[in-house]
């Protein structure tokens, strides 16, 4: 599976620990969205999961997954730092 790396990684603050986690690809993003996301529902969460999968399938450019991940993070009230 291709990682579909982003042009610039982003970091978000983990609500459990306050530590920053860095995400740099659609592959990393989908893993976090599915397994470690602090909210279970949300329109942007669903969109981000769908878009990340489509990027991994080669149907969309990686930049769309990056934007969708940021929108999901904002929806979940996570602090995001762009690199």
N, CA, C and O atoms as a GROMACS GRO file, in nm:
protein
  332
    1UNK      N    1   0.084  -0.118   0.000
    1UNK     CA    2   0.000   0.000   0.000
    1UNK      C    3   0.089   0.124   0.000
    1UNK      O    4   0.180   0.136   0.082
    2UNK      N    5   0.062   0.216  -0.091
    2UNK     CA    6   0.137   0.340  -0.096
    2UNK      C    7   0.099   0.428   0.023
    2UNK      O    8  -0.015   0.426   0.069
    3UNK      N    9   0.195   0.504   0.070
    3UNK     CA   10   0.167   0.592   0.185
    3UNK      C   11   0.100   0.720   0.143
    3UNK      O   12   0.031   0.782   0.224
    4UNK      N   13   0.118   0.762   0.018
    4UNK     CA   14   0.060   0.887  -0.032
    4UNK      C   15   0.098   1.004   0.058
    4UNK      O   16   0.012   1.068   0.118
    5UNK      N   17   0.227   1.029   0.064
    5UNK     CA   18   0.280   1.134   0.153
    5UNK      C   19   0.229   1.272   0.115
    5UNK      O   20   0.204   1.302  -0.001
    6UNK      N   21   0.213   1.354   0.220
    6UNK     CA   22   0.170   1.492   0.203
    6UNK      C   23   0.291   1.579   0.177
    6UNK      O   24   0.403   1.543   0.212
    7UNK      N   25   0.268   1.694   0.116
    7UNK     CA   26   0.379   1.787   0.089
    7UNK      C   27   0.437   1.842   0.219
    7UNK      O   28   0.557   1.867   0.227
    8UNK      N   29   0.352   1.859   0.321
    8UNK     CA   30   0.396   1.906   0.453
    8UNK      C   31   0.320   1.829   0.560
    8UNK      O   32   0.197   1.824   0.555
    9UNK      N   33   0.390   1.770   0.656
    9UNK     CA   34   0.320   1.702   0.766
    9UNK      C   35   0.249   1.802   0.857
    9UNK      O   36   0.279   1.922   0.854
   10UNK      N   37   0.158   1.753   0.936
   10UNK     CA   38   0.093   1.835   1.038
   10UNK      C   39   0.104   1.763   1.170
   10UNK      O   40   0.123   1.641   1.174
   11UNK      N   41   0.093   1.836   1.278
   11UNK     CA   42   0.094   1.777   1.413
   11UNK      C   43  -0.033   1.818   1.484
   11UNK      O   44  -0.084   1.929   1.464
   12UNK      N   45  -0.083   1.729   1.566
   12UNK     CA   46  -0.200   1.760   1.647
   12UNK      C   47  -0.172   1.718   1.790
   12UNK      O   48  -0.094   1.626   1.814
   13UNK      N   49  -0.236   1.786   1.883
   13UNK     CA   50  -0.217   1.755   2.025
   13UNK      C   51  -0.310   1.642   2.066
   13UNK      O   52  -0.432   1.650   2.046
   14UNK      N   53  -0.254   1.538   2.121
   14UNK     CA   54  -0.334   1.427   2.172
   14UNK      C   55  -0.415   1.473   2.292
   14UNK      O   56  -0.357   1.527   2.387
   15UNK      N   57  -0.546   1.454   2.292
   15UNK     CA   58  -0.625   1.499   2.406
   15UNK      C   59  -0.596   1.419   2.534
   15UNK      O   60  -0.618   1.469   2.644
   16UNK      N   61  -0.547   1.297   2.520
   16UNK     CA   62  -0.517   1.215   2.636
   16UNK      C   63  -0.389   1.258   2.707
   16UNK      O   64  -0.383   1.263   2.830
   17UNK      N   65  -0.286   1.291   2.626
   17UNK     CA   66  -0.154   1.318   2.685
   17UNK      C   67  -0.106   1.462   2.665
   17UNK      O   68  -0.017   1.508   2.736
   18UNK      N   69  -0.164   1.532   2.569
   18UNK     CA   70  -0.118   1.666   2.537
   18UNK      C   71   0.006   1.666   2.447
   18UNK      O   72   0.050   1.771   2.403
   19UNK      N   73   0.060   1.548   2.421
   19UNK     CA   74   0.176   1.537   2.334
   19UNK      C   75   0.134   1.555   2.189
   19UNK      O   76   0.021   1.522   2.150
   20UNK      N   77   0.226   1.608   2.108
   20UNK     CA   78   0.197   1.626   1.967
   20UNK      C   79   0.230   1.499   1.890
   20UNK      O   80   0.333   1.436   1.912
   21UNK      N   81   0.141   1.463   1.801
   21UNK     CA   82   0.159   1.350   1.710
   21UNK      C   83   0.169   1.408   1.570
   21UNK      O   84   0.091   1.496   1.533
   22UNK      N   85   0.264   1.360   1.491
   22UNK     CA   86   0.283   1.412   1.356
   22UNK      C   87   0.229   1.312   1.255
   22UNK      O   88   0.255   1.192   1.263
   23UNK      N   89   0.154   1.365   1.159
   23UNK     CA   90   0.095   1.286   1.052
   23UNK      C   91   0.148   1.342   0.921
   23UNK      O   92   0.145   1.463   0.899
   24UNK      N   93   0.196   1.254   0.834
   24UNK     CA   94   0.253   1.300   0.709
   24UNK      C   95   0.203   1.230   0.585
   24UNK      O   96   0.257   1.250   0.476
   25UNK      N   97   0.099   1.146   0.600
   25UNK     CA   98   0.049   1.073   0.483
   25UNK      C   99  -0.095   1.029   0.505
   25UNK      O  100  -0.145   1.027   0.618
   26UNK      N  101  -0.160   0.995   0.396
   26UNK     CA  102  -0.297   0.944   0.404
   26UNK      C  103  -0.300   0.812   0.479
   26UNK      O  104  -0.397   0.783   0.550
   27UNK      N  105  -0.196   0.732   0.464
   27UNK     CA  106  -0.189   0.604   0.533
   27UNK      C  107  -0.184   0.623   0.685
   27UNK      O  108  -0.255   0.556   0.760
   28UNK      N  109  -0.100   0.716   0.730
   28UNK     CA  110  -0.093   0.746   0.875
   28UNK      C  111  -0.225   0.806   0.924
   28UNK      O  112  -0.273   0.774   1.033
   29UNK      N  113  -0.283   0.893   0.842
   29UNK     CA  114  -0.406   0.961   0.881
   29UNK      C  115  -0.521   0.862   0.900
   29UNK      O  116  -0.594   0.871   0.998
   30UNK      N  117  -0.537   0.770   0.806
   30UNK     CA  118  -0.650   0.676   0.818
   30UNK      C  119  -0.634   0.587   0.940
   30UNK      O  120  -0.733   0.552   1.004
   31UNK      N  121  -0.511   0.550   0.974
   31UNK     CA  122  -0.489   0.468   1.093
   31UNK      C  123  -0.530   0.543   1.219
   31UNK      O  124  -0.595   0.487   1.307
   32UNK      N  125  -0.494   0.670   1.228
   32UNK     CA  126  -0.530   0.751   1.344
   32UNK      C  127  -0.680   0.774   1.349
   32UNK      O  128  -0.742   0.761   1.455
   33UNK      N  129  -0.740   0.807   1.235
   33UNK     CA  130  -0.883   0.834   1.231
   33UNK      C  131  -0.965   0.711   1.271
   33UNK      O  132  -1.071   0.725   1.333
   34UNK      N  133  -0.918   0.594   1.238
   34UNK     CA  134  -0.992   0.471   1.269
   34UNK      C  135  -0.966   0.420   1.411
   34UNK      O  136  -1.057   0.365   1.474
   35UNK      N  137  -0.843   0.436   1.461
   35UNK     CA  138  -0.806   0.369   1.585
   35UNK      C  139  -0.786   0.459   1.706
   35UNK      O  140  -0.806   0.415   1.819
   36UNK      N  141  -0.749   0.584   1.684
   36UNK     CA  142  -0.710   0.667   1.798
   36UNK      C  143  -0.779   0.803   1.800
   36UNK      O  144  -0.734   0.894   1.869
   37UNK      N  145  -0.887   0.817   1.727
   37UNK     CA  146  -0.952   0.946   1.719
   37UNK      C  147  -1.038   0.970   1.843
   37UNK      O  148  -1.104   0.877   1.890
   38UNK      N  149  -1.037   1.091   1.899
   38UNK     CA  150  -1.105   1.116   2.027
   38UNK      C  151  -1.258   1.123   2.018
   38UNK      O  152  -1.326   1.120   2.121
   39UNK      N  153  -1.313   1.134   1.898
   39UNK     CA  154  -1.459   1.135   1.883
   39UNK      C  155  -1.498   1.023   1.787
   39UNK      O  156  -1.422   0.986   1.698
   40UNK      N  157  -1.618   0.969   1.808
   40UNK     CA  158  -1.661   0.856   1.727
   40UNK      C  159  -1.743   0.896   1.606
   40UNK      O  160  -1.757   0.818   1.511
   41UNK      N  161  -1.797   1.017   1.608
   41UNK     CA  162  -1.885   1.060   1.499
   41UNK      C  163  -1.851   1.201   1.459
   41UNK      O  164  -1.788   1.277   1.533
   42UNK      N  165  -1.894   1.234   1.340
   42UNK     CA  166  -1.876   1.370   1.288
   42UNK      C  167  -1.871   1.369   1.137
   42UNK      O  168  -1.817   1.276   1.076
   43UNK      N  169  -1.928   1.470   1.077
   43UNK     CA  170  -1.931   1.478   0.931
   43UNK      C  171  -1.790   1.486   0.874
   43UNK      O  172  -1.760   1.417   0.776
   44UNK      N  173  -1.704   1.568   0.934
   44UNK     CA  174  -1.568   1.582   0.882
   44UNK      C  175  -1.485   1.456   0.906
   44UNK      O  176  -1.398   1.422   0.826
   45UNK      N  177  -1.513   1.387   1.015
   45UNK     CA  178  -1.446   1.259   1.041
   45UNK      C  179  -1.479   1.160   0.931
   45UNK      O  180  -1.390   1.096   0.874
   46UNK      N  181  -1.607   1.147   0.900
   46UNK     CA  182  -1.649   1.054   0.794
   46UNK      C  183  -1.589   1.094   0.659
   46UNK      O  184  -1.540   1.009   0.584
   47UNK      N  185  -1.592   1.225   0.630
   47UNK     CA  186  -1.535   1.273   0.504
   47UNK      C  187  -1.386   1.241   0.497
   47UNK      O  188  -1.336   1.195   0.395
   48UNK      N  189  -1.314   1.266   0.607
   48UNK     CA  190  -1.169   1.243   0.609
   48UNK      C  191  -1.137   1.095   0.588
   48UNK      O  192  -1.044   1.062   0.514
   49UNK      N  193  -1.213   1.007   0.651
   49UNK     CA  194  -1.189   0.864   0.633
   49UNK      C  195  -1.211   0.825   0.487
   49UNK      O  196  -1.130   0.752   0.429
   50UNK      N  197  -1.318   0.872   0.428
   50UNK     CA  198  -1.350   0.841   0.289
   50UNK      C  199  -1.242   0.895   0.196
   50UNK      O  200  -1.195   0.824   0.107
   51UNK      N  201  -1.204   1.020   0.215
   51UNK     CA  202  -1.105   1.083   0.127
   51UNK      C  203  -0.969   1.016   0.141
   51UNK      O  204  -0.901   0.995   0.040
   52UNK      N  205  -0.929   0.983   0.263
   52UNK     CA  206  -0.800   0.913   0.282
   52UNK      C  207  -0.799   0.781   0.207
   52UNK      O  208  -0.699   0.746   0.144
   53UNK      N  209  -0.907   0.706   0.215
   53UNK     CA  210  -0.915   0.579   0.143
   53UNK      C  211  -0.907   0.602  -0.008
   53UNK      O  212  -0.841   0.526  -0.079
   54UNK      N  213  -0.974   0.705  -0.056
   54UNK     CA  214  -0.970   0.734  -0.199
   54UNK      C  215  -0.830   0.777  -0.244
   54UNK      O  216  -0.789   0.746  -0.355
   55UNK      N  217  -0.759   0.847  -0.158
   55UNK     CA  218  -0.620   0.881  -0.189
   55UNK      C  219  -0.536   0.754  -0.198
   55UNK      O  220  -0.455   0.738  -0.290
   56UNK      N  221  -0.555   0.664  -0.103
   56UNK     CA  222  -0.479   0.538  -0.105
   56UNK      C  223  -0.511   0.454  -0.228
   56UNK      O  224  -0.426   0.378  -0.275
   57UNK      N  225  -0.632   0.469  -0.280
   57UNK     CA  226  -0.672   0.396  -0.401
   57UNK      C  227  -0.628   0.468  -0.528
   57UNK      O  228  -0.648   0.417  -0.639
   58UNK      N  229  -0.566   0.587  -0.513
   58UNK     CA  230  -0.520   0.662  -0.627
   58UNK      C  231  -0.627   0.745  -0.696
   58UNK      O  232  -0.606   0.792  -0.808
   59UNK      N  233  -0.741   0.764  -0.630
   59UNK     CA  234  -0.852   0.838  -0.690
   59UNK      C  235  -0.848   0.988  -0.662
   59UNK      O  236  -0.918   1.065  -0.729
   60UNK      N  237  -0.768   1.030  -0.564
   60UNK     CA  238  -0.758   1.171  -0.527
   60UNK      C  239  -0.612   1.203  -0.494
   60UNK      O  240  -0.534   1.112  -0.464
   61UNK      N  241  -0.576   1.330  -0.500
   61UNK     CA  242  -0.439   1.368  -0.463
   61UNK      C  243  -0.421   1.373  -0.312
   61UNK      O  244  -0.518   1.398  -0.240
   62UNK      N  245  -0.300   1.350  -0.262
   62UNK     CA  246  -0.273   1.350  -0.118
   62UNK      C  247  -0.312   1.480  -0.048
   62UNK      O  248  -0.350   1.478   0.069
   63UNK      N  249  -0.305   1.593  -0.116
   63UNK     CA  250  -0.339   1.722  -0.054
   63UNK      C  251  -0.484   1.724  -0.006
   63UNK      O  252  -0.515   1.791   0.093
   64UNK      N  253  -0.572   1.652  -0.073
   64UNK     CA  254  -0.712   1.647  -0.029
   64UNK      C  255  -0.726   1.573   0.104
   64UNK      O  256  -0.808   1.611   0.187
   65UNK      N  257  -0.649   1.469   0.123
   65UNK     CA  258  -0.652   1.396   0.250
   65UNK      C  259  -0.599   1.484   0.362
   65UNK      O  260  -0.652   1.482   0.474
   66UNK      N  261  -0.497   1.561   0.334
   66UNK     CA  262  -0.439   1.651   0.434
   66UNK      C  263  -0.544   1.754   0.479
   66UNK      O  264  -0.563   1.776   0.598
   67UNK      N  265  -0.610   1.816   0.381
   67UNK     CA  266  -0.713   1.915   0.414
   67UNK      C  267  -0.828   1.852   0.493
   67UNK      O  268  -0.878   1.911   0.588
   68UNK      N  269  -0.868   1.732   0.453
   68UNK     CA  270  -0.978   1.663   0.521
   68UNK      C  271  -0.939   1.625   0.664
   68UNK      O  272  -1.021   1.634   0.755
   69UNK      N  273  -0.813   1.584   0.683
   69UNK     CA  274  -0.767   1.550   0.818
   69UNK      C  275  -0.769   1.673   0.908
   69UNK      O  276  -0.811   1.665   1.023
   70UNK      N  277  -0.725   1.786   0.856
   70UNK     CA  278  -0.726   1.910   0.934
   70UNK      C  279  -0.870   1.947   0.971
   70UNK      O  280  -0.896   1.987   1.084
   71UNK      N  281  -0.963   1.934   0.877
   71UNK     CA  282  -1.104   1.965   0.906
   71UNK      C  283  -1.159   1.874   1.015
   71UNK      O  284  -1.233   1.919   1.102
   72UNK      N  285  -1.123   1.746   1.010
   72UNK     CA  286  -1.168   1.652   1.114
   72UNK      C  287  -1.108   1.687   1.249
   72UNK      O  288  -1.174   1.674   1.352
   73UNK      N  289  -0.983   1.730   1.249
   73UNK     CA  290  -0.918   1.769   1.374
   73UNK      C  291  -0.984   1.892   1.434
   73UNK      O  292  -1.004   1.899   1.555
   74UNK      N  293  -1.017   1.989   1.351
   74UNK     CA  294  -1.086   2.109   1.399
   74UNK      C  295  -1.223   2.070   1.455
   74UNK      O  296  -1.264   2.119   1.560
   75UNK      N  297  -1.293   1.984   1.384
   75UNK     CA  298  -1.424   1.937   1.429
   75UNK      C  299  -1.414   1.869   1.566
   75UNK      O  300  -1.505   1.882   1.648
   76UNK      N  301  -1.304   1.798   1.592
   76UNK     CA  302  -1.284   1.726   1.717
   76UNK      C  303  -1.221   1.815   1.825
   76UNK      O  304  -1.186   1.767   1.932
   77UNK      N  305  -1.206   1.944   1.795
   77UNK     CA  306  -1.147   2.042   1.887
   77UNK      C  307  -1.002   2.007   1.926
   77UNK      O  308  -0.962   2.025   2.041
   78UNK      N  309  -0.926   1.958   1.829
   78UNK     CA  310  -0.785   1.928   1.851
   78UNK      C  311  -0.701   2.046   1.804
   78UNK      O  312  -0.732   2.110   1.703
   79UNK      N  313  -0.596   2.075   1.876
   79UNK     CA  314  -0.503   2.180   1.837
   79UNK      C  315  -0.413   2.124   1.728
   79UNK      O  316  -0.352   2.018   1.745
   80UNK      N  317  -0.405   2.196   1.616
   80UNK     CA  318  -0.327   2.150   1.500
   80UNK      C  319  -0.216   2.250   1.470
   80UNK      O  320  -0.239   2.371   1.468
   81UNK      N  321  -0.094   2.197   1.448
   81UNK     CA  322   0.020   2.279   1.405
   81UNK      C  323   0.058   2.231   1.265
   81UNK      O  324   0.078   2.112   1.242
   82UNK      N  325   0.068   2.327   1.174
   82UNK     CA  326   0.116   2.292   1.041
   82UNK      C  327   0.266   2.310   1.037
   82UNK      O  328   0.319   2.406   1.094
   83UNK      N  329   0.333   2.221   0.973
   83UNK     CA  330   0.480   2.226   0.964
   83UNK      C  331   0.522   2.302   0.842
   83UNK      O  332   0.641   2.318   0.816
   0.00000   0.00000   0.00000
